[in-house]
């Protein structure tokens, strides 16, 4: 058995390749980026060949200097709710429609005309929404019929990579539960949904557990990646359920918050976990037999990145010249603004919204602008707006569970001011693992290890995680944020009639 486990976290902006020892030590990691192509009507697409090139180049980089025969297995965490269509030879027929794409509004409405929303939610664990894969495939069928006719399989992001590695068309239960086409209790493709959608059952891939070995690397893939055909390919899972495992949430009712490009509050439960208001949704877990409830907002870190890239180019330039992180400089600017950002409010709906609003027409906005507001106030207001949206998701959970402590992961968790604002607004204690950006990568490594028999069970996650001192809420800021939270919700409700017109 090999000494190493290879994890690929195939995200929205790039692929992170991480090499772990079987003892749980991170040996090396690297990121290979690729673009998202945004367009009118809420469109967001990527070229799957960019994913493959990123996987290959990043793998070659991190395995350089080791014996490739010692890489026992590779597995994946990846962005979910994609619609990638390929022909029988695995040829990509059009750009992948990714999770952020909101074009399939009419297709979601067609499903709602056939399926009662509550019935669909109970069956699938999700609302009927343009965010999901099956609605996007319906859009292709209606708008690009020739592409649909030549489609052999619809794949998720990691599934395409698995195909390139093994030649097999598969997906796992966690990713499948993000398509709006999986019966969440039976763990089978739902014939009822497919009939209502008008989608051919045989266009969906074979279902597997996340820990199933799909095969060994084929010679071509092994050569491109700098590995050997001895490495086993383990199915892996969607980044949402992987983030629960990678945060250490393997026991029932453990909860966590991930702050990345998007952000979500989720956890691990023994039973399917849904709420009456349908604010959050529920995935099949990467841990067999468990579920992962999740409330995901669209634009968390991406809102912060938008602020940085649009209004802080001079800060970025100066930081680069000084050889320091521009994020550290921008975080310091946010910290220099008082709680409440002097009354400035940000609605973080730059790409529509999933939880808690479920409104694809929503858009971002700043409100309460006055002459005395400075750039640092806009930066802080951006973070506070994201936090207030997450607080609405947390409230939905708190109707059913007592939650005053969350594990915090994701790239945004590195910034102390980000963690403190989240803690203050959510009024929750936040504890960060030592590798806040590695949660989903760690999950993929553990899945690889369990799948190939190196680990007996998912308790192996404790080999990989160490936690720091919790970030505690400052209740001295409670009055300020309580006022802001009310205005935040009131303003959104007031804008709802205008969003479609603005779009």
N, C-alpha and C positions, 0 to 999 in steps of 0.2 A: 504494500500500500504506500502511496506517495506521501511526501512530507508537506505538501502545499495544497491549498484550496484557492481557486480563482473565482472571483466574483465580478460580475458586470452589472453596474447600476445604470441602466439606459434611460437617461432623463430627457427632459424637454430641450435643454440647451447643450447637452453633451453626454458622453458616456464616461463614467468613472470606472476604471479597471483597478481592482485591489487584489493583492496577493497576501494571503494569510498563511501562517503556519498552522498545523493541526492543533497546536497548543493554544491558539487564539491570538497570536501576536500579529499585528499588521506589519508586514515586511516592506511593502511599497505600494503606492497608489499613484495614479496619474489620470488626467482628464483630457479627452479629445473632444473638441467642440464641433457643433454643426448648427446651421441656421434653422429658424422657423420662418415660413413664408406666410405672412398675414395678408388678408385681402378684405374687400368689402363684404358685407353681410355676415360678419362674424367668422370669416374663413381663417383656418390655420392648418397648414400642410407642411409635410417634410418629405424629403427624398430618402427612402429606406436604404439606398446604397450608401448614403452618408453614415447611417447607423453602422453598417457592416464595415466600412472603412475605418470608422472610429474604434470599433471593437478590435479589429486586427492590429491597427497601429498602436493602440494602448496596450494590448497584450504583448506585442513584441517588445515594447519598452520595459514593461515590468518583469518579464521573465528573462531578460538579458542578464547573463552572469550566473544563472542557475541551470541545473540539469533539467531540461523540459520533461524528462520521463518522471520526475518527482511531482508533477502537477497531477494529483489524483483525479480531480473532478472540477468542472466549471458549472456554475449556475448563475441565475439572473434575478434581478429585481428590475422592473421596467414600468415606464409610464403606461397607463391603462386607457381603456375606452377609445381605442384606435380603430380605424377601419382601413386596413390594407388589403387590397385584392390582388391576387396572383393567379397565373394560369397553371396548367398541369406541370409545367417545367419550373415553376417557381418564379417565372418572370413577372416583374412588377408591372401592372397594367396602367397605373396612374399614381400620382403622388399620394402618400398616406394622409388620410384625414385624421388629425390627432385629437386628443381629449378636449383641447381648448376651442375646437371648432363648434360653432353654433348655427350652422346653416340649415340644419334639418328640422326647423320649427314646424313646417307644414306636415312633415312625416310623423313627428311626434303627436301632432293634433289628430292625424288620421287614426293612429293607434288608440288615442283616447276616445275617439268616436265609437270604436269597436269594443274597447276594454274599459270597464269602470276603473277609475284611478286607484281606488282603495284595493280592489281585487288584484290589480297589477302589482301594486306595492307589496301586498302580502305574498304573492307568488314569486316575485323577482327579488324582493328586498330593496327595490329602487323605484323611484318615480319613472314615468314615461317622459323622456326629455331628449332634446336634440344633442345633449352631451354624450349619449351612448352610441355604441357601435351599430346596433341593428337599425336604428333610425338613419344613420349615415349610409348604411348599405341600401336602405330603401331609397334614399336620395339618389344614389348612383343608379339604381334600377330605373328610376323615373326620369332622370336627367341625362344619363349616359348609358342607354340601354345596350349598346354594343359592348361596352366595358363589362357590364353585368353578365351578358351572355357568355363572354369568354372567361369569366371568373370561375376558377376551380375551388379556391378556398379564400375565405376572409380570415386574416391573421391579426394578432396583436403584435406589438413591437418585438418582444422577446421571441415570439413564435417564428418570426421571419429569421432571426439570428439562429435559432435552433434548426430551422430548415437549411440554412447555409452550412451549418456544422454537420448535420446528419442526413439531410435529404428527406426528413419526415415532417408532415403537416400536423402539428399538435398544438394544444393549449392546455393550461391547467385550470382547475376549478376556480381559483381566485380571480384570474384574468377573465374567465368565462362569465363569472358573476358580475363583471363590469360591462357586459355587452347589452344588457336588457333582454337577454334571450335564454337565460339559464333558470330552470326551476330550482330555487335555492335549497329546498329540503330534499328533493330527489336527486339533486346534482346531475340532472340530465337537461339537454336542450329542450325547451318548452315547445311542444307541438302547437299549443294554443297560440302562443305569441307569434311563432313563425307563420302560422296560417293567417293571422290577422295582419301581419306585416307583408305577406305575399313573398316570403323569402324561402328559397329551396333549402331544405334541411341538409342536403349533401354539400352545400357550399360552406358549411361550418366544420372546423377541424375536430379531430379525435380528442376526447377529454382524458386528462390524467391528473393524478395527485401531484403536488408540487415536488415531492421527493422521488418521483419515478425517474429511473434512468431511461432516457430516450435512445441512447446509443453511445458509441464512441465517436470521437472526431473523425470525419472522413479525411482521406489523405490531402485533398486540396485545401480544406479549411485548416488542417494542422500546419501545412506549409505556410499559408498566409499569416497564421497567428504565431509562428515560431514555436509550436508545440509538437507533440507526437500523437499518433492514433491511439495511444494507451489512455489518454485522458477521457474520462466519462463525462457525458453531457446530461446533467440533471435538470429537470423541467423548470424549476424556479417558479416565481409568482409575480403578481402585480405589485407595484410599489406601495400601495396602500396597506394591504395585509403584511407585506414584508416589513414595513415600517413598524408595525406592532411587534413583530418578533424581534426586530433589531433594537427596539427600545427596551426589550426585556419584559414585555407584556405577554407572558405565557400562561399566567394564572387567570382564573375567571375574574372579571370586573376590574382588572388593572387598566388604567387609562393613561394616555399620552397625548402630546401636542407636537406636531411636526410643522416647522416654519421653513418652507422652501419656496420655490417658484409659486406654487400654490401652498395652502396650509390646511391642516385638518386636525380635528380632535377625534381620536378613535381608541380602540381597546380590544380586549379579547373576552369573549363570552362563550358559555357552554351551549346556549340556545340562540336561535335567531332573535335578534334584538331590533325592534322597530318602535317608532313613536307615533302617537295619534296624529300629530301635525305634519308628519312626513318631512321633517326638517333634515334628519340624517338618513342614511341608508345602511345596508348591511351586505358585506361580502362573505363569500366562503373564505375561510382562513387558509393560509399556507400550512398551518398546523392541522393535520387531518382531524375531523370531528369537531372543530371549533369554528366560531364565527367572528367576524371583525366589523362591528358597527363603526360608522365613520361619518362625520359631518365635514365636508370639504368646501372651502371657498376658493374661487378661481384665482384671484390676483393678490397674493400676499407679498412674498419676496419680489415678485415681478412689479408690484406697485412701487416698492422701494427702489428697485432697479430703474424703473421708469423715471422716478424723481431724480435719481443720481445721474442717469445718462442724459436727461433733458436739461437739467438746471445746474449741474455741478461739473461741467466739463473743465472749468478752470481748476477746480479742486483735484480732479483726476489727473490733470497734467502736472500740477505741482507735486502731488504725491508720487507720481511716477518719477519725476526728476529727483526727488529726495529718496527714492527707493523704499517708500513705506506704503502701507495699504491705504487706498483711498477710502475704503469702508471705515477704517478706524477714524479717519478725519471727519467723515460724514456722520458717523455715530457720535463723535464729540460735539458736532454742531447740533444734533438732535438733543443732546444732554444739556446744552446751554439754553434751550428754550424751556419755559416752565411747564408743569403739568397742565394739560388743557390747551397748550399752544396759543395762549392769549385769546381763546375763544374761536380759533380757526378750526374748521371741521373738514375732514376728508371722507368721501364715500368711495371705497376701493373697488369699484365695479368696472374696471378697465376692459374686461372681456366678458361682460355680462356677469351673472352670478348663479352659482349652485346654492349650497346651504349658506344662510338660512332663507334666502329670498326666492330662489328658483325662478329667476327672471332673466332670460337671455337678452332682453332689450335694455336692461339697466346699463348705465355708463358712469364713469367716474366723474367726481366734481369736488371742488373746494367751495366752501361756503363761509360766510362771516368775515370776508376779507376786508381789512381796514388798512389805512396808510401806515400804521405802525407795525404791521407784520413784516418780518424779515425772512430771509431764506431759511434760517434755522427753524422758524416756526412751521413752515411748509413741510420741512423734513420730519419734524416731530409729529405734526398732524397726520402725516402719511402713516407712520407707525401706529399712532393711536386709533386711526380709522380701521386699520387691519385688526387691531386688538379688540375694538368694539364689535366688529363683525363676528370675531371668534367668540366673544362673550355671549352673543345670542345663541351660538351653537352649544356652548357649555350649558346655558340655562335649559336647553331642551333635554340634555342628559340629566340634569339635576332634578327633573321631575320624577326620575326613576331611580337614580343612584345618588348616594352621598359622595360628592367629589370635592375635595379641597386640596388635592395634590395631584400634579401631573408630571410625567417625565417629559422633558423638552429636548427635541432633536431637530436636525436640519441646519442648513447653512446659516440661517438667521439667528440661530441660538448661540452662535459664537460671540455676538455682541452683547456686552453686559447691559447696555441701555435698552436694547431690544428685549432682553429677558426681563428686565425690571419693569418696563412699560407693560408687557404682557401680564406679569404677575400682579401689578397694581390694578389694571383694568379688570382682569378676570377674578381678582381677589383669591388667588390660589398660590400655593407653594409650588415652585418649579424646581426640579432637580435635573441636572444635565450630566449625561455620561461623558467620559473623557474624550470620546471621538464623536462629537455631535453630528458631523457630516457623514459618518460611516454607518449609520443605523441600517439602511437598506442594503448596503454592501455586506455588513456583518450577517444580516439575515440570509442573503444569498449564499454566503460561505457556510453558514450552519446548515442550510438546506442541502448544499452540495455534500457536506460531511455526513449528514443523516442518510441522504440518498445512497451514497456509496458505501455505507456501513462503517465509517470511521467513528461516528458518534452513535450511541445507543438511542438517544432521544433528544428533545429540544432543550433539556436542561443544560446542554453544551453551551447555550448562549452566555452562561455565567463565566465561561472561560474568556469571553471577549469584552465584558463590560465592567467598568469601574465608575462610581458616581462621586461627584464633587459635593460641596456644601450647597444646600438648597437656596434659591432666591426667594425671599419672603416678601409678601405685599406690604407696601407702605400705606397703612390705613389713614394716614394724615392727608392723603390725596383723594380719599373716598368721595368727599363732597363735590370736588371739582369734576370727577369722572361721572358721578351719578347725574349731574346736570347735563354733561356732554352726551351721555348715553341716551337720555330722553330726546334731546334735540336730534341726535343721529338717527333715531328711528322715525321721529316725526318728519324730518326732512325727506327721508327716503319715501315715506308714504305719500307725501305731497308731490313728489316728482314722478311717481308711478304713471299717472296719466300722460306725462310728457315724454317718457322714455322712447316710446315707439316713434313719436313724431321727431324727436331729436335724432333717432337712428336713420 
